Structures are given as structure tokens and as C-alpha cells.
């Protein structure tokens, strides 16, 4: 674990956000997650994007978690009652702040309990237009757990973290905004549509579509 001072950790977070903000491309999730450790000390971490059609998370980048632990986090996090609180409050939540009576389910038994983590942090990530795009999970074996500064720094970096896993944050710079009443999907290089919002339908695509990003009004889905 890091022994950096509070000032050094804040400086690392500010530099990371400034570096990403100055670039022309959306940040790469793996690089960003690796750099995050200088600001927010942890042992294991994962960034997972939300798949609105499957209604589960998919790993974008992970360091330290076993494949089984990452799979459990992705598939079972949304089953917890705490998940609704995380999405509504939009504040990072630490393991040691959760009441003992609410610490039950696969995440607590098969990830935290099996691997012996002393503490952890989860935070839901949203795009600037309000879409839920995924979440950050951190775990630590440190005696002191996740400190108060980590809460503040994760909040400071939340938009940057969200951009790294948002499929509508273009790798060429810029962003597609999904307006109220619209549904969106991305189309890969071979023409396969991948929904970004829960109601997006491949029927919105016209013939001859190719790799790119599309957002259409939801009312068009039946045409």
C-alpha cells in the first residue's frame, strides 16, 4: 500500500484528470485504472461497464481480482439492495460503512469472505448526460482500510473513470449525447449493433450501416 501524503495523492488525482482532459481521445480503462493507485491506494481493482440488455456488468479492466471474483462482481452486484442506494446517492460506498445486517449475498461470501479483504469501495459511474455506464470496485488487505480521502478522490475522478468505459465517448475525441427519449447503440466494424441503452433495437439501423455510434428517438423503434 502507498505511504504517500495526502497532498501527493491529491496531486496525482489532479494530474490524472488534467492529462485525460487535455487529450483528444477517451482514456484507456486499463491505463487509467493502473494510474489510479497513486491517488487511491488499493490492492485489487476493476472497472466494469454496464450492459443494459443483459442487465449485468462486463469487465473493462481489472487488476488483482481472480476471474471468479471478477465474474461474481459483474453478475451479482446488481442483485444487492445496496446497489440501488449506490445508483441513487452517487457517493462511493466503503465496506466498513455498511451495516453488518446488510453484509450478505455472493459479493460478501464469495469475494470478500473468500479472499479475506479487510475493506473495499464501490462507486457507480454516470455519463455527463446522466446514463449509468458502469462501476468501479476496489479492495484492500490494509489494516487501515479505505480512508476518507479515497472517497473524495474517487468522487473527483468519477467523470474521468466513467469516460474510460462509456462506449459513446469516441476514441477520436468528442462525445455523442443521448437526449431524453432517445435510445442508443454502437455498431462495430463488421456491422454488429451493441445496445447502450435498455430500449435500443437493431431495427433502428438502416441497411448498409457500418462502424460508428447512433442515437435515435425511442419512438422510431417500431417503424
PyMOL commands that place a pseudoatom at each C-alpha (Angstrom):
pseudoatom trace, name=CA, resn=UNK, resi=1, chain=A, elem=C, hetatm=0, pos=[0.000, 0.000, 0.000]
pseudoatom trace, name=CA, resn=UNK, resi=2, chain=A, elem=C, hetatm=0, pos=[1.074, 3.578, -0.660]
pseudoatom trace, name=CA, resn=UNK, resi=3, chain=A, elem=C, hetatm=0, pos=[2.622, 5.729, 2.042]
pseudoatom trace, name=CA, resn=UNK, resi=4, chain=A, elem=C, hetatm=0, pos=[2.179, 8.921, 0.023]
pseudoatom trace, name=CA, resn=UNK, resi=5, chain=A, elem=C, hetatm=0, pos=[0.998, 12.046, 1.810]
pseudoatom trace, name=CA, resn=UNK, resi=6, chain=A, elem=C, hetatm=0, pos=[-2.491, 13.446, 1.367]
pseudoatom trace, name=CA, resn=UNK, resi=7, chain=A, elem=C, hetatm=0, pos=[-1.059, 16.273, -0.751]
pseudoatom trace, name=CA, resn=UNK, resi=8, chain=A, elem=C, hetatm=0, pos=[0.812, 13.838, -3.009]
pseudoatom trace, name=CA, resn=UNK, resi=9, chain=A, elem=C, hetatm=0, pos=[-2.302, 11.741, -3.508]
pseudoatom trace, name=CA, resn=UNK, resi=10, chain=A, elem=C, hetatm=0, pos=[-4.404, 14.783, -4.355]
pseudoatom trace, name=CA, resn=UNK, resi=11, chain=A, elem=C, hetatm=0, pos=[-1.732, 15.920, -6.794]
pseudoatom trace, name=CA, resn=UNK, resi=12, chain=A, elem=C, hetatm=0, pos=[-1.778, 12.513, -8.508]
pseudoatom trace, name=CA, resn=UNK, resi=13, chain=A, elem=C, hetatm=0, pos=[-5.555, 12.718, -8.918]
pseudoatom trace, name=CA, resn=UNK, resi=14, chain=A, elem=C, hetatm=0, pos=[-5.465, 16.257, -10.295]
pseudoatom trace, name=CA, resn=UNK, resi=15, chain=A, elem=C, hetatm=0, pos=[-2.704, 15.360, -12.766]
pseudoatom trace, name=CA, resn=UNK, resi=16, chain=A, elem=C, hetatm=0, pos=[-4.580, 12.295, -13.925]
pseudoatom trace, name=CA, resn=UNK, resi=17, chain=A, elem=C, hetatm=0, pos=[-7.771, 14.249, -14.539]
pseudoatom trace, name=CA, resn=UNK, resi=18, chain=A, elem=C, hetatm=0, pos=[-5.879, 17.072, -16.279]
pseudoatom trace, name=CA, resn=UNK, resi=19, chain=A, elem=C, hetatm=0, pos=[-3.983, 14.637, -18.511]
pseudoatom trace, name=CA, resn=UNK, resi=20, chain=A, elem=C, hetatm=0, pos=[-7.163, 12.958, -19.657]
pseudoatom trace, name=CA, resn=UNK, resi=21, chain=A, elem=C, hetatm=0, pos=[-8.958, 16.270, -20.106]
pseudoatom trace, name=CA, resn=UNK, resi=22, chain=A, elem=C, hetatm=0, pos=[-6.170, 17.613, -22.311]
pseudoatom trace, name=CA, resn=UNK, resi=23, chain=A, elem=C, hetatm=0, pos=[-6.131, 14.580, -24.602]
pseudoatom trace, name=CA, resn=UNK, resi=24, chain=A, elem=C, hetatm=0, pos=[-8.082, 14.128, -27.834]
pseudoatom trace, name=CA, resn=UNK, resi=25, chain=A, elem=C, hetatm=0, pos=[-9.005, 10.527, -27.080]
pseudoatom trace, name=CA, resn=UNK, resi=26, chain=A, elem=C, hetatm=0, pos=[-11.145, 8.881, -24.436]
pseudoatom trace, name=CA, resn=UNK, resi=27, chain=A, elem=C, hetatm=0, pos=[-8.885, 7.389, -21.722]
pseudoatom trace, name=CA, resn=UNK, resi=28, chain=A, elem=C, hetatm=0, pos=[-7.990, 3.707, -21.947]
pseudoatom trace, name=CA, resn=UNK, resi=29, chain=A, elem=C, hetatm=0, pos=[-9.543, 1.909, -18.979]
pseudoatom trace, name=CA, resn=UNK, resi=30, chain=A, elem=C, hetatm=0, pos=[-6.561, -0.291, -18.123]
pseudoatom trace, name=CA, resn=UNK, resi=31, chain=A, elem=C, hetatm=0, pos=[-4.055, 2.564, -18.110]
pseudoatom trace, name=CA, resn=UNK, resi=32, chain=A, elem=C, hetatm=0, pos=[-6.388, 4.737, -16.082]
pseudoatom trace, name=CA, resn=UNK, resi=33, chain=A, elem=C, hetatm=0, pos=[-7.046, 2.018, -13.513]
pseudoatom trace, name=CA, resn=UNK, resi=34, chain=A, elem=C, hetatm=0, pos=[-3.304, 1.410, -13.093]
pseudoatom trace, name=CA, resn=UNK, resi=35, chain=A, elem=C, hetatm=0, pos=[-2.626, 5.136, -12.613]
pseudoatom trace, name=CA, resn=UNK, resi=36, chain=A, elem=C, hetatm=0, pos=[-5.464, 5.444, -10.087]
pseudoatom trace, name=CA, resn=UNK, resi=37, chain=A, elem=C, hetatm=0, pos=[-3.443, 3.618, -7.440]
pseudoatom trace, name=CA, resn=UNK, resi=38, chain=A, elem=C, hetatm=0, pos=[-1.159, 6.623, -6.925]
pseudoatom trace, name=CA, resn=UNK, resi=39, chain=A, elem=C, hetatm=0, pos=[-4.186, 8.633, -5.770]
pseudoatom trace, name=CA, resn=UNK, resi=40, chain=A, elem=C, hetatm=0, pos=[-6.347, 5.952, -4.193]
pseudoatom trace, name=CA, resn=UNK, resi=41, chain=A, elem=C, hetatm=0, pos=[-4.285, 3.147, -2.557]
pseudoatom trace, name=CA, resn=UNK, resi=42, chain=A, elem=C, hetatm=0, pos=[-5.700, -0.353, -3.018]
pseudoatom trace, name=CA, resn=UNK, resi=43, chain=A, elem=C, hetatm=0, pos=[-4.642, -3.927, -3.700]
pseudoatom trace, name=CA, resn=UNK, resi=44, chain=A, elem=C, hetatm=0, pos=[-7.165, -5.042, -6.323]
pseudoatom trace, name=CA, resn=UNK, resi=45, chain=A, elem=C, hetatm=0, pos=[-9.430, -3.036, -8.615]
pseudoatom trace, name=CA, resn=UNK, resi=46, chain=A, elem=C, hetatm=0, pos=[-11.829, -3.363, -11.532]
pseudoatom trace, name=CA, resn=UNK, resi=47, chain=A, elem=C, hetatm=0, pos=[-13.682, -1.062, -13.908]
pseudoatom trace, name=CA, resn=UNK, resi=48, chain=A, elem=C, hetatm=0, pos=[-16.799, -2.686, -15.341]
pseudoatom trace, name=CA, resn=UNK, resi=49, chain=A, elem=C, hetatm=0, pos=[-19.217, -1.271, -17.898]
pseudoatom trace, name=CA, resn=UNK, resi=50, chain=A, elem=C, hetatm=0, pos=[-22.965, -1.839, -17.678]
pseudoatom trace, name=CA, resn=UNK, resi=51, chain=A, elem=C, hetatm=0, pos=[-24.724, -3.909, -20.347]
pseudoatom trace, name=CA, resn=UNK, resi=52, chain=A, elem=C, hetatm=0, pos=[-28.341, -2.680, -20.254]
pseudoatom trace, name=CA, resn=UNK, resi=53, chain=A, elem=C, hetatm=0, pos=[-29.695, -5.620, -22.272]
pseudoatom trace, name=CA, resn=UNK, resi=54, chain=A, elem=C, hetatm=0, pos=[-28.096, -8.392, -20.192]
pseudoatom trace, name=CA, resn=UNK, resi=55, chain=A, elem=C, hetatm=0, pos=[-28.541, -6.273, -17.066]
pseudoatom trace, name=CA, resn=UNK, resi=56, chain=A, elem=C, hetatm=0, pos=[-25.099, -7.125, -15.757]
pseudoatom trace, name=CA, resn=UNK, resi=57, chain=A, elem=C, hetatm=0, pos=[-21.603, -5.668, -15.772]
pseudoatom trace, name=CA, resn=UNK, resi=58, chain=A, elem=C, hetatm=0, pos=[-18.770, -6.616, -18.126]
pseudoatom trace, name=CA, resn=UNK, resi=59, chain=A, elem=C, hetatm=0, pos=[-15.118, -6.163, -17.162]
pseudoatom trace, name=CA, resn=UNK, resi=60, chain=A, elem=C, hetatm=0, pos=[-13.327, -3.343, -18.980]
pseudoatom trace, name=CA, resn=UNK, resi=61, chain=A, elem=C, hetatm=0, pos=[-10.133, -3.528, -16.890]
pseudoatom trace, name=CA, resn=UNK, resi=62, chain=A, elem=C, hetatm=0, pos=[-9.129, -5.491, -13.802]
pseudoatom trace, name=CA, resn=UNK, resi=63, chain=A, elem=C, hetatm=0, pos=[-6.001, -5.781, -11.676]
pseudoatom trace, name=CA, resn=UNK, resi=64, chain=A, elem=C, hetatm=0, pos=[-5.597, -8.445, -8.986]
pseudoatom trace, name=CA, resn=UNK, resi=65, chain=A, elem=C, hetatm=0, pos=[-9.089, -9.919, -8.824]
pseudoatom trace, name=CA, resn=UNK, resi=66, chain=A, elem=C, hetatm=0, pos=[-9.318, -13.608, -9.699]
pseudoatom trace, name=CA, resn=UNK, resi=67, chain=A, elem=C, hetatm=0, pos=[-11.510, -14.440, -12.726]
pseudoatom trace, name=CA, resn=UNK, resi=68, chain=A, elem=C, hetatm=0, pos=[-14.087, -15.938, -10.348]
pseudoatom trace, name=CA, resn=UNK, resi=69, chain=A, elem=C, hetatm=0, pos=[-14.157, -12.834, -8.153]
pseudoatom trace, name=CA, resn=UNK, resi=70, chain=A, elem=C, hetatm=0, pos=[-14.480, -10.520, -11.167]
pseudoatom trace, name=CA, resn=UNK, resi=71, chain=A, elem=C, hetatm=0, pos=[-17.301, -12.648, -12.558]
pseudoatom trace, name=CA, resn=UNK, resi=72, chain=A, elem=C, hetatm=0, pos=[-19.168, -12.560, -9.266]
pseudoatom trace, name=CA, resn=UNK, resi=73, chain=A, elem=C, hetatm=0, pos=[-18.797, -8.783, -9.007]
pseudoatom trace, name=CA, resn=UNK, resi=74, chain=A, elem=C, hetatm=0, pos=[-20.103, -8.370, -12.556]
pseudoatom trace, name=CA, resn=UNK, resi=75, chain=A, elem=C, hetatm=0, pos=[-23.025, -10.765, -12.338]
pseudoatom trace, name=CA, resn=UNK, resi=76, chain=A, elem=C, hetatm=0, pos=[-24.211, -10.330, -8.759]
pseudoatom trace, name=CA, resn=UNK, resi=77, chain=A, elem=C, hetatm=0, pos=[-23.575, -6.716, -7.733]
pseudoatom trace, name=CA, resn=UNK, resi=78, chain=A, elem=C, hetatm=0, pos=[-26.909, -5.539, -9.136]
pseudoatom trace, name=CA, resn=UNK, resi=79, chain=A, elem=C, hetatm=0, pos=[-28.731, -8.148, -7.012]
pseudoatom trace, name=CA, resn=UNK, resi=80, chain=A, elem=C, hetatm=0, pos=[-27.744, -6.372, -3.797]
pseudoatom trace, name=CA, resn=UNK, resi=81, chain=A, elem=C, hetatm=0, pos=[-30.165, -3.906, -2.237]
pseudoatom trace, name=CA, resn=UNK, resi=82, chain=A, elem=C, hetatm=0, pos=[-27.105, -1.699, -1.733]
pseudoatom trace, name=CA, resn=UNK, resi=83, chain=A, elem=C, hetatm=0, pos=[-26.749, -1.344, -5.500]
pseudoatom trace, name=CA, resn=UNK, resi=84, chain=A, elem=C, hetatm=0, pos=[-29.903, 0.777, -5.737]
pseudoatom trace, name=CA, resn=UNK, resi=85, chain=A, elem=C, hetatm=0, pos=[-28.533, 3.008, -2.964]
pseudoatom trace, name=CA, resn=UNK, resi=86, chain=A, elem=C, hetatm=0, pos=[-25.242, 3.396, -4.823]
pseudoatom trace, name=CA, resn=UNK, resi=87, chain=A, elem=C, hetatm=0, pos=[-27.008, 4.438, -8.017]
pseudoatom trace, name=CA, resn=UNK, resi=88, chain=A, elem=C, hetatm=0, pos=[-29.353, 6.850, -6.267]
pseudoatom trace, name=CA, resn=UNK, resi=89, chain=A, elem=C, hetatm=0, pos=[-26.840, 8.517, -3.939]
pseudoatom trace, name=CA, resn=UNK, resi=90, chain=A, elem=C, hetatm=0, pos=[-23.913, 8.587, -6.389]
pseudoatom trace, name=CA, resn=UNK, resi=91, chain=A, elem=C, hetatm=0, pos=[-21.475, 8.551, -3.463]
pseudoatom trace, name=CA, resn=UNK, resi=92, chain=A, elem=C, hetatm=0, pos=[-18.692, 5.947, -3.101]
pseudoatom trace, name=CA, resn=UNK, resi=93, chain=A, elem=C, hetatm=0, pos=[-19.524, 3.291, -0.518]
pseudoatom trace, name=CA, resn=UNK, resi=94, chain=A, elem=C, hetatm=0, pos=[-16.936, 1.568, 1.688]
pseudoatom trace, name=CA, resn=UNK, resi=95, chain=A, elem=C, hetatm=0, pos=[-17.301, -1.921, 3.072]
pseudoatom trace, name=CA, resn=UNK, resi=96, chain=A, elem=C, hetatm=0, pos=[-16.739, -0.774, 6.648]
pseudoatom trace, name=CA, resn=UNK, resi=97, chain=A, elem=C, hetatm=0, pos=[-19.593, 1.749, 6.316]
pseudoatom trace, name=CA, resn=UNK, resi=98, chain=A, elem=C, hetatm=0, pos=[-22.131, -0.993, 5.524]
pseudoatom trace, name=CA, resn=UNK, resi=99, chain=A, elem=C, hetatm=0, pos=[-24.211, -2.167, 8.477]
pseudoatom trace, name=CA, resn=UNK, resi=100, chain=A, elem=C, hetatm=0, pos=[-23.388, -5.801, 9.443]
pseudoatom trace, name=CA, resn=UNK, resi=101, chain=A, elem=C, hetatm=0, pos=[-27.003, -6.820, 8.833]
pseudoatom trace, name=CA, resn=UNK, resi=102, chain=A, elem=C, hetatm=0, pos=[-26.722, -5.858, 5.157]
pseudoatom trace, name=CA, resn=UNK, resi=103, chain=A, elem=C, hetatm=0, pos=[-23.485, -7.739, 4.521]
pseudoatom trace, name=CA, resn=UNK, resi=104, chain=A, elem=C, hetatm=0, pos=[-24.917, -10.868, 2.951]
pseudoatom trace, name=CA, resn=UNK, resi=105, chain=A, elem=C, hetatm=0, pos=[-25.008, -12.323, -0.539]
pseudoatom trace, name=CA, resn=UNK, resi=106, chain=A, elem=C, hetatm=0, pos=[-22.500, -13.590, -3.100]
pseudoatom trace, name=CA, resn=UNK, resi=107, chain=A, elem=C, hetatm=0, pos=[-20.322, -10.454, -3.062]
pseudoatom trace, name=CA, resn=UNK, resi=108, chain=A, elem=C, hetatm=0, pos=[-19.729, -10.711, 0.685]
pseudoatom trace, name=CA, resn=UNK, resi=109, chain=A, elem=C, hetatm=0, pos=[-19.471, -14.502, 0.841]
pseudoatom trace, name=CA, resn=UNK, resi=110, chain=A, elem=C, hetatm=0, pos=[-17.667, -15.441, -2.388]
pseudoatom trace, name=CA, resn=UNK, resi=111, chain=A, elem=C, hetatm=0, pos=[-15.475, -12.371, -2.943]
pseudoatom trace, name=CA, resn=UNK, resi=112, chain=A, elem=C, hetatm=0, pos=[-14.825, -10.501, 0.311]
pseudoatom trace, name=CA, resn=UNK, resi=113, chain=A, elem=C, hetatm=0, pos=[-15.013, -13.511, 2.620]
pseudoatom trace, name=CA, resn=UNK, resi=114, chain=A, elem=C, hetatm=0, pos=[-13.121, -15.993, 0.424]
pseudoatom trace, name=CA, resn=UNK, resi=115, chain=A, elem=C, hetatm=0, pos=[-10.296, -13.577, -0.391]
pseudoatom trace, name=CA, resn=UNK, resi=116, chain=A, elem=C, hetatm=0, pos=[-10.032, -12.029, 3.056]
pseudoatom trace, name=CA, resn=UNK, resi=117, chain=A, elem=C, hetatm=0, pos=[-10.300, -8.369, 2.078]
pseudoatom trace, name=CA, resn=UNK, resi=118, chain=A, elem=C, hetatm=0, pos=[-10.343, -6.022, 5.068]
pseudoatom trace, name=CA, resn=UNK, resi=119, chain=A, elem=C, hetatm=0, pos=[-12.139, -3.227, 3.253]
pseudoatom trace, name=CA, resn=UNK, resi=120, chain=A, elem=C, hetatm=0, pos=[-13.277, -2.082, -0.163]
pseudoatom trace, name=CA, resn=UNK, resi=121, chain=A, elem=C, hetatm=0, pos=[-15.028, 0.627, -2.120]
pseudoatom trace, name=CA, resn=UNK, resi=122, chain=A, elem=C, hetatm=0, pos=[-17.693, 0.611, -4.827]
pseudoatom trace, name=CA, resn=UNK, resi=123, chain=A, elem=C, hetatm=0, pos=[-18.838, 3.573, -6.893]
pseudoatom trace, name=CA, resn=UNK, resi=124, chain=A, elem=C, hetatm=0, pos=[-21.437, 3.822, -9.674]
pseudoatom trace, name=CA, resn=UNK, resi=125, chain=A, elem=C, hetatm=0, pos=[-20.324, 5.871, -12.688]
pseudoatom trace, name=CA, resn=UNK, resi=126, chain=A, elem=C, hetatm=0, pos=[-22.509, 8.090, -14.867]
pseudoatom trace, name=CA, resn=UNK, resi=127, chain=A, elem=C, hetatm=0, pos=[-22.015, 9.919, -18.155]
pseudoatom trace, name=CA, resn=UNK, resi=128, chain=A, elem=C, hetatm=0, pos=[-22.479, 13.717, -18.339]
pseudoatom trace, name=CA, resn=UNK, resi=129, chain=A, elem=C, hetatm=0, pos=[-25.939, 13.148, -19.853]
pseudoatom trace, name=CA, resn=UNK, resi=130, chain=A, elem=C, hetatm=0, pos=[-26.971, 11.001, -16.891]
pseudoatom trace, name=CA, resn=UNK, resi=131, chain=A, elem=C, hetatm=0, pos=[-26.652, 7.461, -18.283]
pseudoatom trace, name=CA, resn=UNK, resi=132, chain=A, elem=C, hetatm=0, pos=[-25.411, 4.779, -15.907]
pseudoatom trace, name=CA, resn=UNK, resi=133, chain=A, elem=C, hetatm=0, pos=[-22.296, 3.410, -17.647]
pseudoatom trace, name=CA, resn=UNK, resi=134, chain=A, elem=C, hetatm=0, pos=[-20.749, 1.087, -15.045]
pseudoatom trace, name=CA, resn=UNK, resi=135, chain=A, elem=C, hetatm=0, pos=[-18.848, 0.959, -11.795]
pseudoatom trace, name=CA, resn=UNK, resi=136, chain=A, elem=C, hetatm=0, pos=[-15.530, 0.964, -10.002]
pseudoatom trace, name=CA, resn=UNK, resi=137, chain=A, elem=C, hetatm=0, pos=[-14.713, -1.669, -7.372]
pseudoatom trace, name=CA, resn=UNK, resi=138, chain=A, elem=C, hetatm=0, pos=[-11.613, -1.525, -5.149]
pseudoatom trace, name=CA, resn=UNK, resi=139, chain=A, elem=C, hetatm=0, pos=[-10.454, -3.952, -2.463]
pseudoatom trace, name=CA, resn=UNK, resi=140, chain=A, elem=C, hetatm=0, pos=[-7.662, -3.800, 0.098]
pseudoatom trace, name=CA, resn=UNK, resi=141, chain=A, elem=C, hetatm=0, pos=[-5.913, -6.004, 2.647]
pseudoatom trace, name=CA, resn=UNK, resi=142, chain=A, elem=C, hetatm=0, pos=[-4.575, -2.945, 4.514]
pseudoatom trace, name=CA, resn=UNK, resi=143, chain=A, elem=C, hetatm=0, pos=[-5.220, -2.747, 8.242]
pseudoatom trace, name=CA, resn=UNK, resi=144, chain=A, elem=C, hetatm=0, pos=[-6.435, 0.839, 7.968]
pseudoatom trace, name=CA, resn=UNK, resi=145, chain=A, elem=C, hetatm=0, pos=[-8.878, 0.072, 5.169]
pseudoatom trace, name=CA, resn=UNK, resi=146, chain=A, elem=C, hetatm=0, pos=[-10.129, 2.681, 2.714]
pseudoatom trace, name=CA, resn=UNK, resi=147, chain=A, elem=C, hetatm=0, pos=[-9.658, 6.157, 4.176]
pseudoatom trace, name=CA, resn=UNK, resi=148, chain=A, elem=C, hetatm=0, pos=[-11.823, 9.262, 3.895]
pseudoatom trace, name=CA, resn=UNK, resi=149, chain=A, elem=C, hetatm=0, pos=[-9.554, 10.867, 1.322]
pseudoatom trace, name=CA, resn=UNK, resi=150, chain=A, elem=C, hetatm=0, pos=[-10.132, 7.939, -1.029]
pseudoatom trace, name=CA, resn=UNK, resi=151, chain=A, elem=C, hetatm=0, pos=[-13.853, 8.739, -1.013]
pseudoatom trace, name=CA, resn=UNK, resi=152, chain=A, elem=C, hetatm=0, pos=[-13.183, 12.313, -2.044]
pseudoatom trace, name=CA, resn=UNK, resi=153, chain=A, elem=C, hetatm=0, pos=[-10.625, 11.423, -4.718]
pseudoatom trace, name=CA, resn=UNK, resi=154, chain=A, elem=C, hetatm=0, pos=[-12.816, 8.759, -6.318]
pseudoatom trace, name=CA, resn=UNK, resi=155, chain=A, elem=C, hetatm=0, pos=[-15.610, 11.324, -6.478]
pseudoatom trace, name=CA, resn=UNK, resi=156, chain=A, elem=C, hetatm=0, pos=[-13.197, 13.832, -8.042]
pseudoatom trace, name=CA, resn=UNK, resi=157, chain=A, elem=C, hetatm=0, pos=[-12.218, 11.300, -10.714]
pseudoatom trace, name=CA, resn=UNK, resi=158, chain=A, elem=C, hetatm=0, pos=[-15.681, 9.811, -11.288]
pseudoatom trace, name=CA, resn=UNK, resi=159, chain=A, elem=C, hetatm=0, pos=[-16.333, 11.541, -14.623]
pseudoatom trace, name=CA, resn=UNK, resi=160, chain=A, elem=C, hetatm=0, pos=[-12.889, 10.562, -15.912]
pseudoatom trace, name=CA, resn=UNK, resi=161, chain=A, elem=C, hetatm=0, pos=[-13.447, 6.952, -14.854]
pseudoatom trace, name=CA, resn=UNK, resi=162, chain=A, elem=C, hetatm=0, pos=[-16.880, 6.939, -16.488]
pseudoatom trace, name=CA, resn=UNK, resi=163, chain=A, elem=C, hetatm=0, pos=[-15.484, 8.253, -19.765]
pseudoatom trace, name=CA, resn=UNK, resi=164, chain=A, elem=C, hetatm=0, pos=[-12.991, 5.387, -19.941]
pseudoatom trace, name=CA, resn=UNK, resi=165, chain=A, elem=C, hetatm=0, pos=[-15.792, 2.773, -20.081]
pseudoatom trace, name=CA, resn=UNK, resi=166, chain=A, elem=C, hetatm=0, pos=[-18.516, 4.754, -21.883]
pseudoatom trace, name=CA, resn=UNK, resi=167, chain=A, elem=C, hetatm=0, pos=[-18.981, 3.367, -25.429]
pseudoatom trace, name=CA, resn=UNK, resi=168, chain=A, elem=C, hetatm=0, pos=[-20.334, 6.747, -26.541]
pseudoatom trace, name=CA, resn=UNK, resi=169, chain=A, elem=C, hetatm=0, pos=[-17.089, 8.531, -25.613]
pseudoatom trace, name=CA, resn=UNK, resi=170, chain=A, elem=C, hetatm=0, pos=[-15.429, 8.467, -29.026]
pseudoatom trace, name=CA, resn=UNK, resi=171, chain=A, elem=C, hetatm=0, pos=[-11.830, 7.295, -29.294]
pseudoatom trace, name=CA, resn=UNK, resi=172, chain=A, elem=C, hetatm=0, pos=[-11.356, 10.120, -31.801]
pseudoatom trace, name=CA, resn=UNK, resi=173, chain=A, elem=C, hetatm=0, pos=[-12.429, 12.783, -29.331]
pseudoatom trace, name=CA, resn=UNK, resi=174, chain=A, elem=C, hetatm=0, pos=[-15.848, 14.223, -28.670]
pseudoatom trace, name=CA, resn=UNK, resi=175, chain=A, elem=C, hetatm=0, pos=[-18.972, 12.555, -27.316]
pseudoatom trace, name=CA, resn=UNK, resi=176, chain=A, elem=C, hetatm=0, pos=[-22.422, 11.611, -28.507]
pseudoatom trace, name=CA, resn=UNK, resi=177, chain=A, elem=C, hetatm=0, pos=[-25.114, 12.937, -26.193]
pseudoatom trace, name=CA, resn=UNK, resi=178, chain=A, elem=C, hetatm=0, pos=[-28.194, 10.783, -25.643]
pseudoatom trace, name=CA, resn=UNK, resi=179, chain=A, elem=C, hetatm=0, pos=[-31.152, 13.110, -25.240]
pseudoatom trace, name=CA, resn=UNK, resi=180, chain=A, elem=C, hetatm=0, pos=[-34.281, 12.267, -23.205]
pseudoatom trace, name=CA, resn=UNK, resi=181, chain=A, elem=C, hetatm=0, pos=[-36.494, 9.896, -25.198]
pseudoatom trace, name=CA, resn=UNK, resi=182, chain=A, elem=C, hetatm=0, pos=[-33.642, 8.557, -27.325]
pseudoatom trace, name=CA, resn=UNK, resi=183, chain=A, elem=C, hetatm=0, pos=[-32.155, 5.068, -27.382]
pseudoatom trace, name=CA, resn=UNK, resi=184, chain=A, elem=C, hetatm=0, pos=[-28.568, 4.426, -28.426]
pseudoatom trace, name=CA, resn=UNK, resi=185, chain=A, elem=C, hetatm=0, pos=[-26.308, 1.661, -29.646]
pseudoatom trace, name=CA, resn=UNK, resi=186, chain=A, elem=C, hetatm=0, pos=[-22.848, 1.370, -31.157]
pseudoatom trace, name=CA, resn=UNK, resi=187, chain=A, elem=C, hetatm=0, pos=[-22.080, -0.535, -34.335]
pseudoatom trace, name=CA, resn=UNK, resi=188, chain=A, elem=C, hetatm=0, pos=[-18.754, -2.326, -34.624]
pseudoatom trace, name=CA, resn=UNK, resi=189, chain=A, elem=C, hetatm=0, pos=[-16.583, -2.584, -37.734]
pseudoatom trace, name=CA, resn=UNK, resi=190, chain=A, elem=C, hetatm=0, pos=[-18.387, -5.676, -39.035]
pseudoatom trace, name=CA, resn=UNK, resi=191, chain=A, elem=C, hetatm=0, pos=[-21.841, -4.178, -38.571]
pseudoatom trace, name=CA, resn=UNK, resi=192, chain=A, elem=C, hetatm=0, pos=[-22.908, -5.777, -35.273]
pseudoatom trace, name=CA, resn=UNK, resi=193, chain=A, elem=C, hetatm=0, pos=[-25.053, -3.474, -33.093]
pseudoatom trace, name=CA, resn=UNK, resi=194, chain=A, elem=C, hetatm=0, pos=[-24.329, -3.311, -29.352]
pseudoatom trace, name=CA, resn=UNK, resi=195, chain=A, elem=C, hetatm=0, pos=[-27.055, -1.624, -27.252]
pseudoatom trace, name=CA, resn=UNK, resi=196, chain=A, elem=C, hetatm=0, pos=[-26.020, 1.191, -24.928]
pseudoatom trace, name=CA, resn=UNK, resi=197, chain=A, elem=C, hetatm=0, pos=[-29.489, 1.931, -23.546]
pseudoatom trace, name=CA, resn=UNK, resi=198, chain=A, elem=C, hetatm=0, pos=[-32.023, -0.674, -22.440]
pseudoatom trace, name=CA, resn=UNK, resi=199, chain=A, elem=C, hetatm=0, pos=[-34.576, 0.018, -25.193]
pseudoatom trace, name=CA, resn=UNK, resi=200, chain=A, elem=C, hetatm=0, pos=[-32.204, 0.239, -28.161]
pseudoatom trace, name=CA, resn=UNK, resi=201, chain=A, elem=C, hetatm=0, pos=[-33.177, -2.084, -31.016]
pseudoatom trace, name=CA, resn=UNK, resi=202, chain=A, elem=C, hetatm=0, pos=[-31.157, -3.152, -34.072]
pseudoatom trace, name=CA, resn=UNK, resi=203, chain=A, elem=C, hetatm=0, pos=[-34.316, -2.427, -36.077]
pseudoatom trace, name=CA, resn=UNK, resi=204, chain=A, elem=C, hetatm=0, pos=[-33.388, 1.256, -35.834]
pseudoatom trace, name=CA, resn=UNK, resi=205, chain=A, elem=C, hetatm=0, pos=[-30.458, 0.559, -38.159]
pseudoatom trace, name=CA, resn=UNK, resi=206, chain=A, elem=C, hetatm=0, pos=[-30.811, 1.054, -41.878]
pseudoatom trace, name=CA, resn=UNK, resi=207, chain=A, elem=C, hetatm=0, pos=[-29.226, -1.192, -44.461]
pseudoatom trace, name=CA, resn=UNK, resi=208, chain=A, elem=C, hetatm=0, pos=[-25.559, -0.649, -45.142]
pseudoatom trace, name=CA, resn=UNK, resi=209, chain=A, elem=C, hetatm=0, pos=[-24.657, 0.654, -41.681]
pseudoatom trace, name=CA, resn=UNK, resi=210, chain=A, elem=C, hetatm=0, pos=[-21.058, 0.342, -40.590]
pseudoatom trace, name=CA, resn=UNK, resi=211, chain=A, elem=C, hetatm=0, pos=[-18.872, 1.003, -37.565]
pseudoatom trace, name=CA, resn=UNK, resi=212, chain=A, elem=C, hetatm=0, pos=[-19.899, 4.040, -35.574]
pseudoatom trace, name=CA, resn=UNK, resi=213, chain=A, elem=C, hetatm=0, pos=[-22.298, 5.417, -32.979]
pseudoatom trace, name=CA, resn=UNK, resi=214, chain=A, elem=C, hetatm=0, pos=[-26.004, 6.025, -33.364]
pseudoatom trace, name=CA, resn=UNK, resi=215, chain=A, elem=C, hetatm=0, pos=[-28.715, 7.559, -31.241]
pseudoatom trace, name=CA, resn=UNK, resi=216, chain=A, elem=C, hetatm=0, pos=[-32.345, 7.639, -32.380]
pseudoatom trace, name=CA, resn=UNK, resi=217, chain=A, elem=C, hetatm=0, pos=[-35.647, 8.636, -30.747]
pseudoatom trace, name=CA, resn=UNK, resi=218, chain=A, elem=C, hetatm=0, pos=[-37.258, 5.721, -28.932]
pseudoatom trace, name=CA, resn=UNK, resi=219, chain=A, elem=C, hetatm=0, pos=[-40.496, 6.279, -30.875]
pseudoatom trace, name=CA, resn=UNK, resi=220, chain=A, elem=C, hetatm=0, pos=[-38.703, 5.267, -34.075]
pseudoatom trace, name=CA, resn=UNK, resi=221, chain=A, elem=C, hetatm=0, pos=[-38.065, 1.739, -32.855]
pseudoatom trace, name=CA, resn=UNK, resi=222, chain=A, elem=C, hetatm=0, pos=[-41.377, 0.467, -34.178]
pseudoatom trace, name=CA, resn=UNK, resi=223, chain=A, elem=C, hetatm=0, pos=[-41.013, 1.909, -37.663]
for i in range(1, 223): cmd.bond("trace and resi %d" % i, "trace and resi %d" % (i + 1))
show_as sticks, trace
zoom trace
